[in-house]
Amino acid sequence: MNEELFWAYCDQFYGYGNWKARFWFVGIEENGASDINQAHSRINHWDVSGRGHLKDLPSYCRALAAGGEGRTTSKWFEQFRAQLQKTWKQLIRIRLAASGQLSASENANERIMRDYQVMHYGRAEGETADLSLLPLPCRRPKMWGNIYQQHVPNNFPHDRAGYEDRFLPQRVNFLRAKANDFQPAIVVIYSIDFARRFMDNPVVQHHNEWPDVIRGTWGGTPVLGIYHPTWPGWHGRGQQSADGYYARVGGLIREMEQH
């Protein structure tokens, strides 16, 4: 791996969509690599596609598919037969609930969310940005060492803790500055733990039926901290409970916008 390219990717790439989007969804990291070859593929494509802070999500995934990853990345955007990606699905549910577009029928919602994923989510000219607090794609946090430890430059952190210490403050500050510049309607951090660490004035909102939501700010920008759509706690609660939680988050955003 070219050392300059590796550092440039980590310092400059933040995700998908555009800074003018009304809805920013901020995750820990892109769930996209289980080995160093997949990581190299994504970093190299970012390079040949012109680098930059943000990319168009469907175009990027299709290019990765053409470059060797196959339908594992393009299947989310195939017209009429796209599969709903399990994380994006619930983030899209939030977006649709925030504008009152969800149906009483979950079958109808699946169609609405699939269409939104194909046509709108993470688009360069769209209303949603999908952003990452950490730069390197990683299937699971515990896999980071297996993927990267033997392959990063000598002057790069060689363990997960050092990597987070090196990049989290820098990238959070950058995202906060962008939020101040572009004033999105809402920033949703889909990690309760990271939201607590990186928002101002956090207030936990309890609910008898649903898990907690944290409300706070980034300066003048409203921020919500929520549980990740793949949070292990959903296994014991059931899919209906998860769907209701993310619809409730969207409803909360709608209430915030009306006041």
Secondary structure as GFF3:
##gff-version 3
##sequence-region A 1 259
A	DSSP	alpha_helix	3	12	.	.	.	ID=ss1
A	DSSP	beta_strand	15	16	.	.	.	ID=ss2
A	DSSP	beta_strand	23	27	.	.	.	ID=ss3
A	DSSP	alpha_helix	36	48	.	.	.	ID=ss4
A	DSSP	beta_strand	54	55	.	.	.	ID=ss5
A	DSSP	alpha_helix	57	64	.	.	.	ID=ss6
A	DSSP	pi_helix	65	69	.	.	.	ID=ss7
A	DSSP	alpha_helix	71	74	.	.	.	ID=ss8
A	DSSP	three_ten_helix	75	77	.	.	.	ID=ss9
A	DSSP	alpha_helix	86	98	.	.	.	ID=ss10
A	DSSP	alpha_helix	106	119	.	.	.	ID=ss11
A	DSSP	beta_strand	128	132	.	.	.	ID=ss12
A	DSSP	three_ten_helix	141	143	.	.	.	ID=ss13
A	DSSP	alpha_helix	144	148	.	.	.	ID=ss14
A	DSSP	alpha_helix	160	182	.	.	.	ID=ss15
A	DSSP	beta_strand	186	189	.	.	.	ID=ss16
A	DSSP	alpha_helix	192	198	.	.	.	ID=ss17
A	DSSP	beta_strand	200	205	.	.	.	ID=ss18
A	DSSP	beta_strand	213	218	.	.	.	ID=ss19
A	DSSP	beta_strand	221	225	.	.	.	ID=ss20
A	DSSP	alpha_helix	234	237	.	.	.	ID=ss21
A	DSSP	alpha_helix	239	258	.	.	.	ID=ss22
###
